Amino acid sequence: MSYKKSEEAFREAFSVIPGGVDSPVRAFSSVGGTPPFIDRGEGGYIIDIDGNRYIDFVQSWGPLIFGHCDKDIEVAVESAVKKGLSFGAPTLTETKLAKHIVNMFERIDKVRFVSSGTEAVMSAIRLARGYTKRDDFIKFTGCYHGHSDSLLVQAGSGMATFGSPSSPGVPADLTKHTLLAQYNNIESVKECFKNSKDIACVIIEPIAGNMGLVPADEEFLVELRELCNENGALLIFDEVMSGFRASLKGSQELTKVRADIITLGKVIGAGMPVGAFGASGEIMSHLSPEGAIYQAGTLSGNPIAMSAGLASLEKLLANPEIYITLEKRAKRLMEGFKEASEEVGVSMVTEVRGSMFGFFFSDKKVKNFEDALENNSELFGKFHGKMLEKGIYLACSAYETGFISTATTDEMIEEAIAMAKESLKEIL
Ligand code: KE4
């Protein structure tokens, strides 16, 4: 494959955009090489500006569950565009999409739309703090919830510590209320509740997708729910990625545990900028303008984004059986990757939840971020590069999740498996 045009484009982008990208992961820093500049998508494929075609397992990091250029979503967007791009005023589409979400998620009576997952999580935490009149909150190492200041924290020495900034530009004052616990380790959460009597909420990805794919144990979630109840803290499930991807109703079809607040994104925008957060009517009544907790956004509920999300969600609701096929294909892909690793004698552990898949070059079942860090990331980088050359577009980090869309055919899955076998043989 030639990447000449992308190499030139990357240099040019670099001259006017930091790192040449508008989101760091896209720069391929952890895998090396030049990120292909994408010209267009076609169903399960993306084509770069050099004309190289790839089977797309990233799908814009999750939103494109129907693949690229889905006709139904395109028609919905085209008709919305003809009526205007934005009004800064209420529209019927927002209510329609909100009703679908409220009807799908238990304990959620109201939802508010924003323009990104970061905004959804930032607003959810402010809502929890305002509602409980407490300042501290617990997050888990390895979970990513967007880039708002209080979430850019790194753990201290112990398993349960107050966070310190993980990024310059984040004052310690803004992270001193963030406690860090270890994923799937309920003792570390108990430790946090011992360290603070001012905990407003616990936020977790119930199916973590930002340390690779690492689902929470059911027992852990049950105990987490109990701890929140005992301590008067709210439980926030960040399903920006897992919502509509792990199942039609995100983690809700995979655990009996229910959160007080949920955050959503990605699929509900179908590739357009949308985030959302929802809770009971009682909790949401504390949000402005009903209540005093302020939250706002010029493009929140944007009619074009709402139309895209509504078309995507209504298609999912009308075809819930697609999740059977999505999961079958995700499992076949991971089975094939495992075969490929066994053929060359390297260890691999894999995980699937609905249309989400993950794999680590490791011989250890991954239960938390510390386990995930033990993977062979050097081998992952080489594997990613080889697969790209062979037309397979995987997430450019070992700590991300891959996705199957309805446009990802059985033939594409078999092609990716064949290329995985070839790639590993060439590397090792
Ligand atoms: P955004 O602000 O990027 O829309 O959403 C933040 C966010 C919140 N919560 C979860 C569980 C998420 O996965 C994300 C964003 N996911 C990453 C992919 N790992 C977005 C990709 C990127 O940062 O470019």
Residues whose N, C-alpha, C, O or C-beta is under 5 A from the ligand:
A	BS01	KE4	S23 V25 W61 S116 G117 T118 Y144 H145 G146 E205 G209 N210 D238 V240 M241
